[in-house]
C-alpha cells in the first residue's frame, strides 16, 4: 500500500470533523416570531378550520339539494326472454316500460328541508367550535413561547 492511500482516509476524517466543529460553534439565528395578531389572522388556513369550512359547504349543498323535487325514475323490465321452447328469443318476451316519480305528500319535503337546515346549523356550530379551539391552542402555544423567551432574556 502506498503512503498516499493511507493518508486520504485520515485527511477526509479530519476535514469532516473540522466541518462539524465549525457548524456546532457558530450560532443559529432564526427569523423573529410573528406576532399573535398575525398568527390569528392566518388561523383560517389551518387544516382543522379548512376541514370545518368544507363540511359546512357540504351541509349547505345538502340544504339546496333538499329543496328540489326528486327526479323521476324510468325503468325497463324484460321477462320471459331467451328461454327454451316457445319462449326462445325476444318474440314472446314481456316488456314493461315504467315512469315513476315520488309524490311528497303530508309534509315530507318540508321535513326533509328542515332536517337538512338543522344539520347545516349543527355543522356551522362545529365549524365555529373548531376555529375557537384552534385559536385557544394557538394562544396557549404562543404564551408558552413568549414565557420561554422572557425567561431566556432574564
C-alpha positions in Angstrom: 0.0 0.0 0.0 1.3 3.4 -0.9 1.7 6.1 1.8 -0.7 8.5 0.0 -3.6 5.9 0.1 -3.1 5.7 3.9 -3.3 9.5 4.4 -6.5 10.0 2.4 -9.0 8.5 4.9 -7.3 10.4 7.7 -7.5 13.6 5.7 -11.2 13.0 4.9 -12.0 12.3 8.6 -10.1 15.4 9.7 -12.0 17.6 7.2 -15.3 16.2 8.3 -14.5 16.8 11.9 -13.5 20.4 11.1 -16.7 21.0 9.3 -18.8 19.6 12.1 -16.9 21.7 14.7 -17.5 24.8 12.6 -21.2 24.2 12.4 -21.6 23.5 16.1 -19.6 26.5 17.2 -21.5 29.1 15.0 -24.8 30.4 16.5 -28.0 29.6 14.7 -30.1 32.7 14.1 -33.8 32.4 13.3 -36.3 34.8 11.9 -38.3 36.7 14.6 -41.5 35.1 15.6 -44.7 36.6 14.1 -47.0 38.4 16.4 -50.1 36.8 17.9 -52.3 39.1 15.7 -50.5 37.9 12.6 -50.9 34.2 13.6 -54.6 34.8 14.4 -55.2 36.4 11.0 -53.8 33.2 9.4 -56.0 30.9 11.6 -58.4 30.3 8.7 -55.6 28.5 6.8 -55.1 25.7 9.3 -56.3 22.2 8.3 -58.9 22.0 11.1 -60.6 25.2 10.1 -60.4 24.3 6.4 -62.0 20.9 7.0 -64.7 22.5 9.1 -65.4 25.1 6.3 -65.6 22.3 3.7 -68.0 20.4 5.9 -70.2 23.5 6.2 -70.2 24.0 2.5 -71.3 20.3 2.0 -74.1 20.8 4.5 -75.3 23.9 2.8 -75.3 22.0 -0.5 -77.4 19.3 1.1 -79.9 22.0 2.1 -80.1 23.2 -1.5 -80.5 19.6 -2.7 -83.3 19.0 -0.2 -85.3 22.0 -1.7 -85.5 20.5 -5.2 -88.1 17.9 -6.3 -86.9 14.3 -6.6 -86.0 13.0 -10.1 -88.4 10.7 -11.9 -87.3 7.1 -12.4 -87.5 5.4 -15.7 -87.5 1.6 -15.7 -87.4 -1.1 -18.3 -88.3 -4.8 -17.4 -88.0 -7.7 -19.8 -89.4 -11.1 -18.8 -89.6 -14.5 -20.5 -86.8 -13.7 -22.9 -84.2 -16.1 -24.3 -85.8 -19.1 -22.6 -86.4 -22.5 -24.1 -89.3 -23.8 -26.2 -91.9 -21.2 -27.2 -90.1 -18.6 -25.1 -86.8 -18.6 -27.1 -85.7 -15.3 -28.5 -87.4 -12.0 -27.9 -90.7 -12.6 -29.8 -92.7 -13.7 -26.8 -91.0 -11.6 -24.2 -93.0 -9.4 -21.8 -91.5 -5.9 -21.9 -92.6 -3.2 -19.4 -91.6 0.4 -19.6 -92.3 2.3 -16.3 -92.0 6.0 -15.4 -92.5 6.8 -11.8 -92.0 9.8 -9.5 -92.1 10.2 -5.8 -95.1 12.2 -4.5 -94.1 14.1 -1.4 -97.3 14.2 0.5 -98.1 15.2 4.1 -95.1 17.4 4.6 -92.3 15.0 3.6 -90.5 17.7 1.6 -90.8 20.3 4.3 -89.5 17.9 6.9 -86.6 16.9 4.6 -85.6 20.6 4.2 -85.9 21.2 7.9 -83.7 18.3 8.7 -81.1 19.5 6.2 -81.2 23.0 7.7 -80.8 21.6 11.2 -77.8 19.6 10.1 -76.3 22.7 8.4 -76.8 24.7 11.6 -75.1 22.0 13.7 -72.2 21.8 11.2 -71.9 25.6 11.3 -71.6 25.5 15.1 -69.0 22.7 14.8 -67.0 25.0 12.4 -67.2 27.8 14.9 -66.0 25.5 17.7 -63.1 24.3 15.5 -62.0 27.9 14.9 -62.3 28.7 18.6 -60.4 25.6 19.6 -57.6 26.3 17.1 -57.4 29.9 18.4 -57.2 28.6 22.0 -54.4 26.2 21.2 -52.6 29.0 19.3 -52.9 31.3 22.3 -51.6 28.6 24.7 -48.6 27.8 22.5 -47.8 31.4 21.8 -47.9 32.3 25.5 -45.6 29.4 26.3 -43.2 30.5 23.7 -43.3 34.1 24.9 -42.7 33.0 28.5 -39.7 30.9 27.4 -38.4 33.9 25.5 -38.7 36.1 28.6 -37.1 33.5 30.8 -34.2 33.3 28.4 -33.9 37.1 28.4 -33.7 37.1 32.3 
